[in-house]
Amino acid sequence: MGIGVGIFFIAVGAILAFAVDAQVSGIELETIGFILIGAGVLGIILELLLFAPRRRNTLVAGTAVPVAQQPAPYGVDENGRPIQ
């Protein structure tokens, strides 16, 4: 579930919980609305906590390179000490 789907669930849930005044036999629309709000909030939190860190990459010359494999800058050896 992405952030957009989570926001959609929150919006539909809020409409059902607070704006709809219909009676359906055997179904409590207010409860369904609160469940959708909770599912939307939980989906957004999980999206931000679990999936956002995977999207961070370091780009060097247009290709993703892990930070540990980046070449050392000019004048510094691989241990970070200045070359004399």
C-alpha positions in Angstrom: 0.0 0.0 0.0 1.4 3.3 -1.0 1.0 6.7 0.6 -1.7 7.6 -2.0 -3.8 4.5 -1.1 -3.4 5.3 2.6 -4.7 8.8 2.1 -7.6 7.5 0.0 -8.6 5.0 2.8 -8.5 7.9 5.3 -10.7 10.1 3.1 -13.3 7.4 2.4 -13.2 6.3 6.1 -13.8 9.9 7.2 -16.7 10.2 4.8 -18.3 7.0 6.1 -17.6 7.8 9.8 -18.7 11.5 9.9 -20.7 12.4 6.8 -22.9 9.5 5.8 -26.2 9.3 7.7 -27.6 6.1 6.1 -28.8 3.0 7.8 -27.8 -0.4 6.3 -29.2 -3.6 7.8 -26.5 -5.5 9.6 -23.6 -3.1 8.8 -22.5 -0.2 11.0 -21.1 2.4 8.5 -19.5 4.5 11.2 -17.4 1.5 12.4 -16.4 0.6 8.8 -15.3 4.2 8.4 -13.1 4.1 11.5 -11.6 0.8 10.4 -10.7 2.4 7.0 -9.1 5.4 8.8 -7.0 3.1 10.9 -6.0 1.0 7.9 -5.0 4.1 6.0 -2.9 5.5 8.9 -1.2 2.2 9.5 -0.5 1.8 5.8 1.2 5.3 5.6 3.3 4.6 8.7 4.4 1.2 7.3 5.2 2.8 4.0 7.4 5.5 5.5 9.2 3.2 8.0 9.7 0.0 6.1 9.9 1.0 2.4 11.4 4.5 2.3 14.9 3.5 3.4 15.2 1.1 0.4 14.8 4.0 -2.0 18.0 5.9 -0.9 20.9 5.4 -3.3 24.2 7.2 -3.9 24.5 8.2 -7.6 27.9 8.4 -9.2 28.1 9.1 -12.9 24.4 8.0 -13.3 24.8 4.5 -11.7 24.0 3.5 -8.1 27.2 2.7 -6.2 27.3 1.8 -2.5 29.1 4.4 -0.4 31.8 1.9 0.7 32.8 1.2 -2.9 33.1 4.9 -4.0 36.6 5.9 -5.2 38.8 7.8 -2.8 39.1 11.6 -3.5 42.3 12.9 -5.1 45.2 13.1 -2.6 43.8 10.6 -0.1 44.5 6.8 0.1 41.9 4.1 0.7 42.2 4.6 4.5 41.5 8.3 4.3 45.0 9.4 5.0 46.6 12.2 2.9 49.1 11.1 0.2 52.4 12.9 0.4 
